[in-house]
Amino acid sequence: MMVDELSAALRALSFVALFQAAGMAMFLALFGRFLLASRAGTRRIAMGTALIAIVLVIAQYLLEAARMSGDFAGVMDPSLQGLVLHSSTAFALAARVAGLVLLVAAMRSHDTAGTALTVLGLLLVLGAFLLVGHTTAHAERWLLALLLLVHLFIVAFWFGALVPLFRASSIEVAATAGRVIDAFSAIALWFVPVLFVAGACLALFLVKTVDGLRTDYGELLLVKVAGFAVLLGLASLNKWRLAPGVARGELRAIAHFRRSLAAEYLLIAAVLAVTAVLTSFYSPD
């Protein structure tokens, strides 16, 4: 595997782990009080995912010098590592690691300090995306930064909820699982339209014209849009058809709900992987 391909693979894996860890921390802060039998295990998974994300982010950082040189030997080049150290990429990756460490500390805490640590950790992990990427060179940078931050928070909220909801529907009694799903859905119902609007505005600012959709960047962007459309369908199925059956303890509904959540997880992971490729190799210009 070449340096650029390995870097993109690491970025894709780090995005999946990072958004899952951030989203699970958010879920635990918002809905952890509703969980009973599944809370401790969910917290352990979230902390483990955060630690995996830290390893992947550090590996991604070490490979940046190799990307500069086009060869793995660049990892051992002090001058190239010095350039990386003083780049915006290094600041962004450092912010992600610091944020993930805070999220682990927050999930180990059982007092009100945990909430403050969660908020700060989320701001560092997701805010780091504002330091790099296509939006940083745009004339409307600050508007795009706000739209991107909103977009990222909602993606993390959605993605990070899937594992806890899967576990709740498997382990908790029906009434508890129903309460957790209803609490999540009450917020998600408002967040999903905002996610669509923020994503659409970002796409319009970056792509600008219909011809831009015919580029490699535009085609990958359309792949993300198609993935989002399928996700909306699955989310609607969960909310209106399956969730009531889960709350009643219907085994068929629970099985379908879990399969739907697994499909959502794979779709969002795929969209995050496409995003990693998009930001590694292509530009909207």
Backbone as JSON, one array per atom type, in Angstrom:
{
  "sequence": "MMVDELSAALRALSFVALFQAAGMAMFLALFGRFLLASRAGTRRIAMGTALIAIVLVIAQYLLEAARMSGDFAGVMDPSLQGLVLHSSTAFALAARVAGLVLLVAAMRSHDTAGTALTVLGLLLVLGAFLLVGHTTAHAERWLLALLLLVHLFIVAFWFGALVPLFRASSIEVAATAGRVIDAFSAIALWFVPVLFVAGACLALFLVKTVDGLRTDYGELLLVKVAGFAVLLGLASLNKWRLAPGVARGELRAIAHFRRSLAAEYLLIAAVLAVTAVLTSFYSPD",
  "N": [[0.85, -1.2, 0.0], [0.57, 2.22, -0.87], [1.91, 5.36, 0.42], [0.02, 7.54, 0.47], [-2.42, 6.2, 0.17], [-2.46, 4.57, 2.47], [-2.47, 6.58, 4.41], [-4.97, 7.76, 3.88], [-6.61, 5.59, 4.52], [-6.08, 5.32, 7.26], [-7.07, 7.78, 8.08], [-9.78, 7.47, 7.47], [-10.5, 5.36, 9.22], [-9.9, 6.6, 11.64], [-11.77, 8.67, 11.62], [-14.17, 7.22, 11.86], [-13.83, 5.98, 14.4], [-13.41, 8.25, 15.98], [-15.78, 9.84, 15.66], [-17.63, 8.03, 16.62], [-16.78, 7.72, 19.3], [-17.01, 10.38, 20.24], [-19.75, 10.82, 19.79], [-20.91, 8.8, 21.38], [-20.1, 9.62, 23.9], [-21.54, 11.99, 24.03], [-24.13, 10.94, 23.92], [-24.22, 9.49, 26.34], [-23.98, 11.57, 28.16], [-26.36, 12.95, 27.71], [-28.45, 11.02, 27.79], [-27.72, 9.01, 29.49], [-28.75, 8.66, 32.05], [-31.11, 7.33, 31.68], [-30.42, 4.76, 31.09], [-29.98, 1.47, 32.38], [-29.28, -1.52, 32.85], [-27.51, -1.59, 30.68], [-25.75, 0.53, 30.88], [-23.1, 0.63, 32.09], [-21.57, -1.1, 30.45], [-21.84, 0.18, 27.99], [-20.52, 2.56, 28.52], [-17.91, 1.59, 28.85], [-17.36, 0.65, 26.25], [-17.45, 3.07, 24.86], [-15.25, 4.45, 25.99], [-13.18, 2.72, 25.26], [-13.34, 2.95, 22.47], [-12.62, 5.63, 22.19], [-9.94, 5.54, 23.02], [-8.86, 3.92, 21.0], [-9.28, 5.66, 18.86], [-7.47, 7.68, 19.56], [-4.99, 6.38, 19.19], [-5.12, 5.93, 16.41], [-5.23, 8.55, 15.43], [-2.72, 9.55, 16.23], [-1.08, 7.84, 14.75], [-1.8, 8.68, 12.21], [-0.78, 11.27, 12.29], [2.02, 10.74, 12.44], [2.44, 9.78, 9.93], [2.22, 11.93, 8.26], [4.61, 13.25, 7.54], [5.74, 11.36, 5.87], [3.93, 11.47, 3.77], [4.6, 13.95, 2.74], [7.15, 13.46, 1.68], [6.63, 11.39, -0.01], [7.36, 8.85, 0.5], [7.83, 6.13, 2.79], [10.1, 6.46, 4.29], [10.18, 9.08, 5.0], [9.04, 9.37, 7.47], [11.06, 9.17, 9.32], [12.52, 11.43, 8.93], [13.88, 14.24, 10.32], [13.67, 16.97, 9.57], [11.37, 17.1, 7.97], [9.48, 16.17, 9.8], [9.64, 18.29, 11.54], [8.49, 20.33, 9.99], [5.89, 19.35, 9.8], [5.16, 19.43, 12.46], [4.77, 22.14, 12.96], [2.56, 22.76, 11.48], [-0.88, 23.41, 10.43], [-2.25, 21.05, 10.37], [-1.01, 19.49, 12.36], [-1.78, 20.93, 14.64], [-4.53, 20.53, 14.54], [-4.73, 17.72, 14.79], [-3.58, 17.41, 17.31], [-5.44, 18.76, 18.87], [-7.61, 17.05, 18.56], [-6.66, 14.73, 19.86], [-6.32, 15.73, 22.47], [-8.98, 16.41, 23.03], [-10.21, 13.89, 22.92], [-8.94, 12.63, 25.09], [-10.02, 14.15, 27.16], [-12.69, 13.39, 26.9], [-12.56, 10.69, 27.62], [-11.83, 11.03, 30.3], [-14.12, 12.34, 31.15], [-16.07, 10.36, 30.89], [-15.24, 8.6, 32.78], [-15.81, 9.93, 35.03], [-18.24, 10.55, 37.54], [-19.65, 12.71, 38.38], [-20.83, 16.17, 38.36], [-18.76, 17.44, 37.08], [-18.1, 15.85, 34.98], [-19.88, 16.49, 32.9], [-19.06, 19.05, 32.09], [-16.47, 18.43, 31.21], [-17.14, 16.76, 29.1], [-18.41, 18.52, 27.29], [-16.29, 20.32, 26.73], [-14.43, 18.5, 25.67], [-15.82, 17.6, 23.38], [-15.96, 19.99, 21.91], [-13.25, 20.39, 21.34], [-12.56, 18.01, 19.91], [-14.36, 18.02, 17.68], [-14.24, 20.66, 16.86], [-11.66, 20.8, 15.91], [-11.77, 20.12, 13.26], [-12.27, 22.46, 11.98], [-9.9, 23.7, 11.64], [-8.52, 22.73, 9.51], [-8.79, 21.7, 6.02], [-11.17, 22.23, 3.26], [-12.8, 24.43, 3.84], [-11.27, 26.33, 5.15], [-9.91, 27.99, 3.42], [-11.77, 29.47, 2.15], [-13.68, 32.32, 1.08], [-15.91, 32.93, 2.62], [-15.3, 31.99, 5.2], [-15.93, 31.98, 8.01], [-18.69, 31.71, 8.2], [-18.98, 29.25, 6.92], [-17.52, 27.72, 8.72], [-19.16, 27.74, 10.99], [-21.44, 26.44, 9.97], [-20.27, 23.97, 9.35], [-19.47, 23.09, 11.89], [-21.93, 22.73, 13.2], [-22.98, 20.75, 11.53], [-21.12, 18.64, 11.99], [-21.47, 18.12, 14.76], [-24.09, 17.12, 14.78], [-23.86, 14.86, 13.16], [-22.11, 13.34, 14.75], [-23.75, 13.04, 17.01], [-25.84, 11.48, 15.95], [-24.47, 9.17, 14.86], [-23.06, 8.27, 17.1], [-25.1, 7.45, 18.75], [-26.01, 5.0, 17.88], [-24.77, 2.54, 18.69], [-25.26, 2.57, 21.58], [-28.12, 2.54, 21.48], [-28.58, 0.14, 20.16], [-27.55, -1.65, 22.05], [-29.24, -1.05, 24.21], [-31.73, -1.89, 23.24], [-31.24, -4.56, 23.2], [-30.48, -5.39, 25.78], [-31.75, -3.97, 27.87], [-34.88, -3.88, 29.71], [-38.11, -3.86, 28.1], [-39.64, -1.49, 28.61], [-37.72, 0.34, 29.54], [-35.95, 0.45, 27.34], [-37.71, 1.55, 25.48], [-38.12, 4.12, 26.61], [-35.56, 5.22, 26.36], [-35.2, 5.24, 23.56], [-37.32, 6.94, 22.81], [-36.52, 9.33, 24.08], [-34.15, 9.91, 22.72], [-35.15, 10.13, 20.08], [-36.82, 12.35, 20.28], [-35.09, 14.5, 20.25], [-33.57, 13.99, 17.95], [-35.45, 14.26, 15.95], [-35.61, 16.98, 15.51], [-32.99, 17.59, 14.91], [-32.25, 16.28, 12.5], [-33.41, 17.65, 10.18], [-31.93, 20.04, 10.42], [-29.35, 19.08, 10.04], [-29.52, 18.35, 7.34], [-29.97, 20.87, 6.12], [-27.65, 22.32, 6.88], [-25.67, 20.71, 5.67], [-26.44, 20.93, 2.96], [-26.09, 23.69, 2.5], [-23.31, 23.93, 2.91], [-22.41, 22.36, 0.76], [-23.37, 23.88, -1.42], [-21.89, 26.26, -1.15], [-19.28, 25.29, -1.52], [-19.2, 23.72, -3.9], [-20.6, 25.24, -5.82], [-21.47, 25.38, -8.66], [-23.51, 23.54, -11.07], [-21.89, 22.16, -12.82], [-19.76, 21.6, -11.17], [-20.54, 19.33, -9.87], [-19.95, 17.35, -11.59], [-17.33, 16.75, -11.36], [-14.66, 14.8, -9.81], [-14.74, 15.35, -7.09], [-17.35, 16.36, -6.84], [-18.86, 14.12, -7.59], [-18.28, 12.28, -5.55], [-19.38, 13.7, -3.5], [-22.07, 13.53, -4.17], [-22.43, 10.83, -3.72], [-22.32, 10.82, -0.94], [-24.65, 12.28, -0.41], [-26.58, 10.5, -1.41], [-26.22, 8.4, 0.4], [-27.1, 9.69, 2.71], [-29.8, 10.02, 2.1], [-30.73, 7.37, 2.14], [-30.25, 6.81, 4.8], [-32.09, 8.53, 6.04], [-34.44, 7.24, 5.36], [-34.16, 4.81, 6.79], [-34.04, 5.81, 9.41], [-36.6, 6.93, 9.66], [-38.14, 4.62, 9.46], [-37.34, 3.33, 11.82], [-38.26, 5.15, 13.77], [-41.11, 5.44, 13.38], [-42.21, 2.93, 12.81], [-40.83, 0.73, 14.05], [-39.87, 1.4, 16.65], [-42.15, 1.7, 18.47], [-42.92, -1.02, 18.7], [-40.64, -2.12, 19.85], [-40.76, -0.91, 22.38], [-42.94, -2.23, 23.36], [-41.95, -4.69, 23.7], [-41.9, -6.54, 21.63], [-40.58, -9.24, 19.96], [-40.03, -9.58, 17.22], [-40.09, -6.95, 16.25], [-37.97, -5.89, 17.72], [-35.8, -7.35, 16.69], [-35.82, -6.47, 13.99], [-35.38, -3.75, 14.44], [-32.79, -3.73, 15.51], [-31.35, -4.71, 13.31], [-31.8, -2.64, 11.54], [-30.5, -0.52, 12.84], [-27.87, -1.5, 12.69], [-27.5, -1.38, 9.94], [-27.67, 1.4, 9.55], [-25.37, 2.14, 10.96], [-23.3, 1.02, 9.37], [-23.72, 2.43, 7.0], [-23.25, 5.15, 7.76], [-20.61, 4.91, 8.59], [-19.49, 4.28, 6.12], [-20.0, 6.66, 4.73], [-18.39, 8.39, 6.22], [-15.92, 7.31, 5.55], [-15.87, 7.9, 2.82], [-15.77, 10.66, 3.05], [-13.22, 10.93, 4.17], [-11.61, 10.1, 2.02], [-12.37, 12.07, 0.2], [-11.4, 14.45, 1.39], [-8.73, 13.88, 1.41], [-7.73, 13.53, -1.21], [-9.07, 15.13, -3.1], [-10.39, 18.28, -4.33], [-12.8, 20.94, -4.15], [-12.41, 22.91, -6.06]],
  "CA": [[0.0, 0.0, 0.0], [1.35, 3.45, -0.95], [1.78, 6.25, 1.58], [-1.23, 8.3, 0.44], [-3.54, 5.28, 0.41], [-2.44, 4.2, 3.88], [-2.9, 7.76, 5.16], [-6.42, 7.9, 3.72], [-7.24, 4.51, 5.28], [-5.99, 5.7, 8.67], [-7.99, 8.9, 8.3], [-11.14, 6.92, 7.47], [-10.69, 4.62, 10.47], [-9.9, 7.56, 12.75], [-13.05, 9.37, 11.58], [-15.2, 6.33, 12.41], [-13.61, 5.84, 15.84], [-13.54, 9.57, 16.61], [-17.19, 10.24, 15.71], [-18.34, 7.12, 17.52], [-16.43, 8.07, 20.68], [-17.61, 11.68, 20.57], [-21.2, 10.67, 19.85], [-21.3, 8.01, 22.55], [-19.95, 10.49, 25.08], [-22.69, 12.9, 24.0], [-25.31, 10.15, 24.26], [-24.18, 9.18, 27.77], [-24.24, 12.8, 28.9], [-27.75, 13.34, 27.53], [-29.44, 9.98, 28.04], [-27.16, 7.97, 30.34], [-29.59, 8.45, 33.24], [-32.2, 6.42, 31.33], [-29.88, 3.41, 30.94], [-29.83, 0.72, 33.62], [-28.43, -2.69, 32.67], [-26.52, -1.42, 29.6], [-24.97, 1.77, 31.01], [-21.68, 0.4, 32.37], [-20.95, -1.67, 29.26], [-21.81, 1.23, 26.96], [-19.44, 3.48, 28.88], [-16.63, 0.93, 28.56], [-17.18, 0.66, 24.8], [-17.15, 4.44, 24.46], [-13.88, 4.76, 26.39], [-12.3, 1.92, 24.41], [-13.34, 3.55, 21.13], [-11.84, 6.87, 22.27], [-8.52, 5.17, 23.07], [-8.51, 3.48, 19.64], [-9.21, 6.87, 18.04], [-6.21, 8.37, 19.89], [-3.91, 5.65, 18.51], [-5.24, 6.16, 14.97], [-4.88, 9.95, 15.14], [-1.27, 9.65, 16.37], [-0.51, 7.17, 13.57], [-2.04, 9.57, 11.08], [0.19, 12.36, 12.41], [3.36, 10.25, 12.11], [2.51, 9.51, 8.49], [2.16, 13.17, 7.49], [5.93, 13.51, 6.96], [5.89, 10.42, 4.76], [3.14, 12.01, 2.65], [5.37, 15.04, 2.14], [8.27, 12.93, 0.92], [6.16, 10.38, -0.94], [7.99, 7.58, 0.84], [7.73, 5.85, 4.22], [11.33, 6.92, 4.95], [9.95, 10.43, 5.49], [8.67, 9.31, 8.9], [12.29, 9.31, 10.11], [13.22, 12.66, 8.53], [13.62, 15.28, 11.33], [13.26, 18.24, 8.98], [9.97, 16.98, 7.57], [8.69, 16.1, 11.02], [9.58, 19.66, 12.06], [7.49, 21.06, 9.2], [4.57, 18.85, 10.2], [4.91, 19.87, 13.84], [4.33, 23.53, 12.96], [1.49, 22.93, 10.5], [-2.25, 23.41, 10.95], [-2.63, 19.65, 10.55], [-0.53, 19.06, 13.68], [-2.63, 21.56, 15.66], [-5.83, 19.88, 14.49], [-4.61, 16.38, 15.35], [-3.33, 17.57, 18.75], [-6.73, 19.12, 19.48], [-8.42, 15.83, 18.61], [-6.15, 13.85, 20.92], [-6.65, 16.36, 23.75], [-10.41, 16.27, 23.22], [-10.51, 12.48, 23.23], [-8.49, 12.38, 26.47], [-11.03, 14.75, 28.03], [-13.9, 12.57, 26.85], [-12.31, 9.51, 28.46], [-11.91, 11.48, 31.69], [-15.52, 12.65, 31.44], [-16.84, 9.12, 31.04], [-14.82, 7.97, 34.03], [-16.32, 10.76, 36.12], [-19.65, 10.31, 37.85], [-20.21, 13.91, 39.0], [-21.18, 17.22, 37.41], [-17.58, 17.81, 36.31], [-18.11, 15.06, 33.77], [-20.61, 17.2, 31.85], [-18.18, 20.12, 31.6], [-15.4, 17.79, 30.46], [-17.72, 16.26, 27.84], [-18.61, 19.67, 26.4], [-14.98, 20.79, 26.29], [-13.87, 17.47, 24.81], [-16.52, 17.63, 22.09], [-15.54, 21.2, 21.2], [-11.9, 20.17, 20.82], [-12.56, 16.94, 18.91], [-15.07, 18.41, 16.47], [-13.74, 21.97, 16.44], [-10.39, 20.62, 15.21], [-12.03, 20.04, 11.82], [-12.33, 23.82, 11.45], [-8.53, 24.18, 11.45], [-7.99, 22.18, 8.25], [-9.82, 21.36, 5.05], [-11.51, 23.16, 2.19], [-13.49, 25.64, 4.31], [-10.33, 27.29, 5.72], [-9.41, 28.91, 2.39], [-12.93, 30.06, 1.49], [-13.93, 33.72, 1.44], [-16.93, 32.94, 3.68], [-14.78, 30.97, 6.1], [-16.55, 31.91, 9.34], [-20.03, 31.15, 8.02], [-18.8, 27.84, 6.65], [-17.06, 27.08, 9.96], [-20.34, 27.54, 11.83], [-22.25, 25.38, 9.35], [-19.54, 22.71, 9.48], [-19.5, 22.66, 13.29], [-23.28, 22.22, 13.43], [-23.04, 19.5, 10.78], [-20.31, 17.63, 12.67], [-22.1, 17.77, 16.03], [-25.27, 16.29, 14.55], [-23.37, 13.56, 12.68], [-21.61, 12.62, 15.93], [-24.93, 12.71, 17.82], [-26.54, 10.38, 15.28], [-23.62, 7.99, 14.77], [-22.72, 7.8, 18.44], [-26.27, 6.89, 19.43], [-26.41, 3.72, 17.32], [-24.32, 1.44, 19.56], [-26.06, 2.55, 22.8], [-29.5, 2.14, 21.2], [-28.53, -1.3, 19.87], [-27.38, -2.35, 23.33], [-30.44, -0.85, 25.03], [-32.8, -2.75, 22.73], [-30.85, -5.96, 23.43], [-30.21, -5.72, 27.18], [-32.71, -3.35, 28.79], [-36.28, -4.31, 29.62], [-38.8, -3.14, 27.02], [-40.04, -0.13, 29.02], [-36.52, 1.18, 29.59], [-35.51, 0.64, 25.96], [-38.65, 2.49, 24.88], [-37.85, 5.47, 27.11], [-34.3, 5.69, 25.77], [-35.45, 5.53, 22.14], [-38.17, 8.13, 22.73], [-35.73, 10.5, 24.47], [-33.26, 10.2, 21.6], [-35.94, 10.53, 18.91], [-37.37, 13.69, 20.5], [-34.06, 15.47, 19.83], [-33.18, 13.68, 16.57], [-36.5, 14.75, 15.07], [-35.27, 18.36, 15.19], [-31.62, 17.67, 14.42], [-32.09, 15.77, 11.14], [-33.58, 18.73, 9.19], [-30.81, 20.98, 10.54], [-28.23, 18.4, 9.4], [-29.72, 18.46, 5.89], [-29.79, 22.28, 5.71], [-26.23, 22.66, 7.03], [-24.93, 20.01, 4.62], [-26.77, 21.51, 1.66], [-25.43, 25.0, 2.41], [-21.88, 23.69, 2.72], [-22.21, 21.88, -0.61], [-23.58, 24.99, -2.34], [-20.76, 27.18, -1.05], [-18.03, 24.68, -1.97], [-19.28, 23.26, -5.29], [-20.98, 26.48, -6.51], [-22.21, 25.21, -9.92], [-23.89, 22.17, -11.43], [-20.71, 21.53, -13.43], [-18.91, 21.12, -10.1], [-20.99, 17.99, -9.48], [-19.41, 16.39, -12.56], [-15.95, 16.48, -11.01], [-14.5, 13.7, -8.86], [-15.22, 15.86, -5.8], [-18.8, 16.44, -6.89], [-19.44, 12.77, -7.64], [-18.19, 11.71, -4.2], [-20.36, 14.43, -2.7], [-23.37, 12.94, -4.49], [-22.46, 9.54, -3.01], [-22.68, 11.14, 0.45], [-26.07, 12.67, -0.41], [-27.36, 9.27, -1.57], [-26.15, 7.71, 1.68], [-27.96, 10.41, 3.65], [-31.2, 9.73, 1.75], [-31.04, 6.03, 2.65], [-30.27, 6.93, 6.27], [-33.37, 9.12, 6.42], [-35.45, 6.19, 5.27], [-34.0, 3.89, 7.92], [-34.41, 6.52, 10.64], [-38.06, 7.03, 9.68], [-38.64, 3.27, 9.78], [-37.11, 3.1, 13.25], [-39.09, 6.03, 14.6], [-42.56, 5.31, 13.26], [-42.68, 1.56, 12.67], [-40.18, -0.26, 14.9], [-39.7, 1.83, 18.05], [-43.29, 1.33, 19.32], [-42.87, -2.45, 18.96], [-39.56, -2.35, 20.83], [-41.27, -0.5, 23.69], [-43.89, -3.25, 23.82], [-41.22, -5.95, 23.89], [-42.16, -7.48, 20.53], [-39.3, -9.78, 19.53], [-39.85, -9.32, 15.79], [-39.75, -5.53, 16.1], [-36.63, -5.7, 18.28], [-34.84, -7.89, 15.73], [-35.77, -5.56, 12.84], [-34.79, -2.5, 14.91], [-31.35, -3.93, 15.63], [-30.8, -4.8, 11.96], [-31.85, -1.29, 10.96], [-29.41, 0.24, 13.47], [-26.61, -1.99, 12.12], [-27.41, -0.83, 8.58], [-27.34, 2.82, 9.71], [-23.97, 2.23, 11.38], [-22.44, 0.75, 8.22], [-23.87, 3.53, 6.05], [-22.56, 6.34, 8.24], [-19.18, 4.6, 8.52], [-19.11, 4.4, 4.71], [-20.0, 8.09, 4.41], [-17.19, 8.96, 6.83], [-14.79, 6.85, 4.75], [-15.89, 8.71, 1.6], [-15.29, 11.98, 3.46], [-11.77, 10.83, 4.32], [-11.05, 10.09, 0.66], [-12.66, 13.38, -0.38], [-10.49, 15.46, 1.95], [-7.34, 13.48, 1.2], [-7.29, 13.52, -2.6], [-9.82, 15.97, -4.02], [-10.73, 19.65, -3.94], [-13.97, 21.42, -4.9], [-11.99, 23.87, -7.1]],
  "C": [[0.88, 1.24, 0.0], [1.03, 4.36, 0.25], [0.43, 6.95, 1.61], [-2.44, 7.41, 0.72], [-3.61, 4.85, 1.86], [-2.91, 5.36, 4.75], [-4.41, 7.94, 5.08], [-7.16, 6.82, 4.5], [-7.22, 4.81, 6.77], [-6.95, 6.83, 9.0], [-9.42, 8.39, 8.37], [-11.43, 6.19, 8.78], [-10.75, 5.57, 11.66], [-11.21, 8.34, 12.79], [-14.14, 8.51, 12.22], [-15.06, 6.23, 13.93], [-13.87, 7.16, 16.57], [-15.01, 9.98, 16.74], [-17.99, 9.31, 16.61], [-18.05, 7.47, 18.97], [-17.09, 9.37, 21.11], [-19.13, 11.55, 20.72], [-21.67, 9.85, 21.03], [-21.15, 8.8, 23.84], [-21.12, 11.47, 25.18], [-23.96, 12.16, 24.43], [-25.35, 9.87, 25.77], [-24.48, 10.41, 28.61], [-25.71, 13.18, 28.85], [-28.75, 12.3, 28.04], [-28.95, 8.88, 28.98], [-28.03, 7.66, 31.55], [-30.74, 7.5, 32.96], [-31.74, 4.96, 31.26], [-29.72, 2.75, 32.31], [-28.84, -0.42, 33.41], [-27.31, -2.47, 31.67], [-25.57, -0.25, 29.81], [-23.48, 1.52, 31.19], [-20.96, -0.14, 31.13], [-20.83, -0.65, 28.14], [-20.7, 2.21, 27.25], [-18.08, 2.87, 28.57], [-16.34, 0.92, 27.05], [-16.79, 2.05, 24.32], [-15.71, 4.81, 24.8], [-12.88, 4.0, 25.54], [-12.2, 2.5, 23.01], [-12.52, 4.84, 21.12], [-10.34, 6.57, 22.29], [-8.03, 4.68, 21.7], [-8.37, 4.69, 18.72], [-7.91, 7.63, 18.3], [-5.04, 7.72, 19.16], [-3.94, 5.94, 17.01], [-4.85, 7.59, 14.6], [-3.37, 10.15, 15.23], [-0.57, 9.0, 15.17], [-0.66, 8.03, 12.33], [-1.05, 10.73, 11.09], [1.59, 11.91, 11.98], [3.53, 10.06, 10.61], [2.5, 10.78, 7.65], [3.5, 13.5, 6.83], [6.19, 12.59, 5.78], [5.09, 10.88, 3.55], [3.88, 13.14, 1.96], [6.48, 14.52, 1.23], [7.84, 11.93, -0.15], [6.73, 9.0, -0.67], [7.93, 7.38, 2.35], [8.97, 6.3, 4.99], [11.17, 8.32, 5.51], [9.56, 10.48, 6.95], [9.88, 9.59, 9.78], [13.07, 10.57, 9.78], [12.9, 13.79, 9.51], [13.13, 16.59, 10.73], [11.79, 18.21, 8.55], [9.05, 16.9, 8.78], [8.57, 17.48, 11.67], [8.56, 20.5, 11.32], [6.08, 20.64, 9.6], [4.18, 19.39, 11.57], [4.35, 21.29, 13.89], [3.22, 23.81, 11.94], [0.12, 22.94, 11.18], [-2.75, 21.99, 11.17], [-2.22, 19.14, 11.93], [-1.4, 19.65, 14.78], [-3.99, 20.87, 15.72], [-5.77, 18.49, 15.13], [-4.36, 16.43, 16.86], [-4.62, 17.91, 19.49], [-7.63, 17.9, 19.59], [-7.97, 14.91, 19.73], [-6.52, 14.42, 22.29], [-8.14, 16.22, 24.05], [-10.82, 14.86, 23.58], [-10.08, 12.12, 24.65], [-9.51, 12.96, 27.45], [-12.33, 13.94, 28.04], [-13.75, 11.3, 27.67], [-12.42, 9.88, 29.93], [-13.36, 11.76, 32.09], [-16.33, 11.39, 31.69], [-16.41, 8.31, 32.26], [-15.37, 8.7, 35.24], [-17.8, 10.49, 36.31], [-20.28, 11.52, 38.55], [-20.46, 14.96, 37.93], [-19.97, 17.68, 36.59], [-17.52, 17.05, 35.0], [-18.81, 15.75, 32.61], [-19.75, 18.29, 31.24], [-17.04, 19.54, 30.76], [-15.9, 17.27, 29.12], [-17.87, 17.4, 26.84], [-17.28, 20.16, 25.85], [-14.32, 19.79, 25.34], [-14.5, 17.47, 23.43], [-16.1, 18.84, 21.27], [-14.15, 21.04, 20.6], [-11.88, 19.14, 19.69], [-13.19, 17.41, 17.6], [-14.61, 19.77, 15.95], [-12.43, 21.88, 15.69], [-10.59, 20.55, 13.7], [-12.09, 21.42, 11.18], [-10.95, 24.37, 11.14], [-7.93, 23.73, 10.13], [-9.14, 21.96, 7.28], [-10.17, 22.5, 4.12], [-12.14, 24.46, 2.69], [-12.51, 26.71, 4.8], [-9.85, 28.33, 4.71], [-10.55, 29.64, 1.68], [-13.16, 31.49, 1.97], [-14.95, 33.84, 2.57], [-16.55, 31.96, 4.79], [-15.58, 30.86, 7.39], [-17.97, 31.38, 9.27], [-19.93, 29.65, 7.77], [-18.34, 27.09, 7.9], [-18.24, 26.8, 10.88], [-21.21, 26.42, 11.28], [-21.59, 24.02, 9.52], [-19.61, 22.19, 10.91], [-20.87, 22.07, 13.64], [-23.44, 20.85, 12.76], [-22.32, 18.37, 11.51], [-20.95, 17.19, 13.99], [-23.3, 16.85, 15.81], [-24.87, 14.92, 14.02], [-22.88, 12.72, 13.86], [-22.77, 12.17, 16.82], [-25.64, 11.49, 17.26], [-25.72, 9.1, 15.32], [-23.35, 7.4, 16.15], [-23.87, 7.18, 19.19], [-26.55, 5.45, 19.01], [-26.0, 2.54, 18.19], [-25.11, 1.43, 20.88], [-27.51, 2.12, 22.58], [-29.58, 0.65, 20.89], [-28.44, -2.1, 21.16], [-28.63, -2.22, 24.2], [-31.57, -1.77, 24.57], [-32.51, -4.22, 22.97], [-30.86, -6.34, 24.89], [-31.28, -5.19, 28.13], [-34.09, -4.0, 28.67], [-37.0, -3.39, 28.64], [-39.14, -1.7, 27.4], [-38.86, 0.81, 29.04], [-36.01, 1.47, 28.19], [-36.4, 1.65, 25.25], [-38.41, 3.92, 25.31], [-36.59, 6.05, 26.48], [-34.51, 6.09, 24.31], [-36.29, 6.79, 21.99], [-37.39, 9.4, 23.06], [-34.79, 10.9, 23.35], [-34.04, 10.75, 20.42], [-36.49, 11.94, 19.05], [-36.39, 14.76, 20.07], [-33.71, 15.24, 18.36], [-34.19, 14.22, 15.57], [-36.23, 16.18, 14.62], [-33.9, 18.48, 14.54], [-31.49, 17.27, 12.95], [-32.34, 16.85, 10.08], [-32.44, 19.74, 9.22], [-29.56, 20.39, 9.87], [-28.33, 18.54, 7.88], [-29.44, 19.89, 5.41], [-28.32, 22.68, 5.78], [-25.4, 22.0, 5.94], [-25.17, 20.59, 3.25], [-26.09, 22.87, 1.47], [-23.93, 24.85, 2.2], [-21.59, 23.27, 1.28], [-22.36, 23.02, -1.62], [-22.42, 25.96, -2.33], [-19.5, 26.6, -1.69], [-18.08, 24.29, -3.45], [-19.68, 24.4, -6.25], [-21.84, 26.27, -7.76], [-22.57, 23.74, -10.14], [-22.71, 21.44, -12.05], [-19.77, 20.97, -12.37], [-19.28, 19.72, -9.63], [-20.47, 16.92, -10.44], [-17.93, 16.1, -12.32], [-15.89, 15.29, -10.06], [-15.03, 14.11, -7.48], [-16.74, 15.85, -5.77], [-19.47, 15.08, -6.89], [-19.39, 12.1, -6.27], [-19.17, 12.41, -3.26], [-21.77, 13.88, -2.93], [-23.53, 11.56, -3.83], [-22.87, 9.77, -1.56], [-24.16, 11.51, 0.55], [-26.96, 11.43, -0.53], [-27.37, 8.46, -0.27], [-27.06, 8.36, 2.71], [-29.43, 10.12, 3.38], [-31.61, 8.36, 2.28], [-31.13, 6.06, 4.18], [-31.58, 7.53, 6.76], [-34.49, 8.08, 6.38], [-35.38, 5.22, 6.43], [-34.42, 4.54, 9.23], [-35.92, 6.65, 10.77], [-38.69, 5.69, 10.03], [-38.49, 2.98, 11.26], [-38.09, 3.88, 14.11], [-40.57, 5.63, 14.58], [-43.06, 3.87, 13.23], [-42.13, 0.61, 13.74], [-40.11, 0.12, 16.37], [-40.91, 1.48, 18.93], [-43.3, -0.17, 19.66], [-41.78, -2.82, 19.94], [-40.04, -2.03, 22.23], [-42.27, -1.5, 24.26], [-43.23, -4.61, 24.01], [-41.46, -6.97, 22.81], [-40.83, -7.94, 19.93], [-39.02, -9.5, 18.06], [-39.42, -7.88, 15.55], [-38.35, -5.25, 16.62], [-35.56, -6.18, 17.3], [-34.69, -6.97, 14.52], [-35.11, -4.23, 13.23], [-33.28, -2.62, 14.98], [-30.69, -4.03, 14.26], [-30.76, -3.43, 11.29], [-30.73, -0.42, 11.53], [-28.05, -0.18, 12.9], [-26.42, -1.44, 10.71], [-27.06, 0.66, 8.62], [-25.87, 3.0, 10.06], [-23.04, 2.05, 10.18], [-22.52, 1.88, 7.19], [-23.11, 4.78, 6.48], [-21.05, 6.12, 8.22], [-18.68, 4.74, 7.08], [-19.04, 5.86, 4.28], [-18.77, 8.77, 5.01], [-15.94, 8.54, 6.06], [-14.71, 7.64, 3.44], [-15.38, 10.12, 1.91], [-13.77, 11.99, 3.62], [-11.07, 10.84, 2.97], [-11.2, 11.46, 0.01], [-11.66, 14.43, 0.09], [-9.03, 15.13, 1.75], [-6.86, 13.74, -0.21], [-7.94, 14.56, -3.51], [-10.12, 17.34, -3.42], [-11.95, 20.09, -4.73], [-13.62, 22.36, -6.04], [-11.45, 23.13, -8.32]]
}
